[in-house]
């Protein structure tokens, strides 16, 4: 039974308010446990005092996610799949980002294989304060030769530390590959109605996660999952099939929704596992590379939202990767908490005493836009970032998060008066209404910059240095 409120957890905590978890009270800790802001293991008395052992076990059950969390890979690049509690992210949030795995195959020559793996591993795109990256490599057994497949898997594992998916319906090929990389905890794809007995033996022997697959047959899928679970396999991923177009796509979407709704809303634990989607099936429909990559990306957008935990894809061109990874980043950003950067004084370039001082908020999108517009135009300056609780300029002015008093406080903390001699601040154009009170509060001259930071270079030509 999932905990619905902090009070359910509070009664099982030590209630000593010892503060060892970093919170002042056990109730505050309980509230953060509900939202996954804290981990149960951060309560040291629970772990160290035997009298709390039963409470600890009960709390673990109450805090267990509705959908089982499955780990693929090892080390810093390991991916957590599933672990969700809600159908709609505004109810809480989604936690473990949809993992995007891109394929290689065992009929590639060595140079092509190396080049493709390196492209998958090294691709990145800077976006709102972080680098978007790809999550793993799916190795496909195209040759039908177990030894050749295992050799390809070995080469890939030596080229990358990213997690792997071993893609073959041939249990013999999977076995040869597992002999090589079982210690890296790959995801085995897939157990079907035809090969499940042998795959089950392999999964139990090598202790790796497995995909059970029954395209467009949810009853069979449920039966396979139950069989593996009863045999002692806990780390299961479900593949209900991915049909890329037409009525098949409609059915695929309905199956994903049914499975996730059954797991979360109906509490059917026998199918409460992460879901796998294969958007690269678009390449079976479209011969043109751009059309195939475009439709593959359409499938990614659909099933990132409803409710794929891991995907296997083919196109590694920027026109496919950028929208795919950007959407995942957006959907898995907590909608209740704006993305924020650390407030304070930022040094852009090599400012001197005559350099301008710009003011902005700590809403990440605002900050990185302003920072980029300034640095890309080689404007040496100071950027004073105000703590507005991650809210943008216009909303922060209206809501009272960006005020003259906060600017004064930040100004004093930054010791800017010792860094510049002009004592002039440049407020964003959308904060013009607080320019007068900012002058009164700080004693600094205030200039109003453009409403769009992209116009700062033109504004500088006309207004800087101040007259």
Secondary structure by P-SEA (a helix, b strand, c coil): cccccaaaaaaacccccccccccccaaaaaaaaaaccccccccccccccccaaaaaaaaaaaacccbbbbbccccccccccccccccccccccccccbbbbbbbcccccaaaaaaaaaaaacbbbbcccbbbbbcbbbbbcccccaaaaaaaaaaaaaacccbbbbccccaaaaaaaaacccccbbbbcccccccaaaaaaaaaaabbbbbbbbcccaaaaaaaaaaaaaacccbbbbbcccccccaaaaaaaaaaaaaaaaacccccccccbbbbbcccccccccccaaaaaaaaaaaaaaaaaccccbbbbcccccccaaaaaaaaaaaaccccccccccccccccccccccbbbbbbccaaaaaaaaaaaaaaacccbbbbbcccccccaaaaaaaccccaaaaaaaaaaacccccccccccccccccccaaaaaaaaccbbbbbccccccaaaaaaacccccc
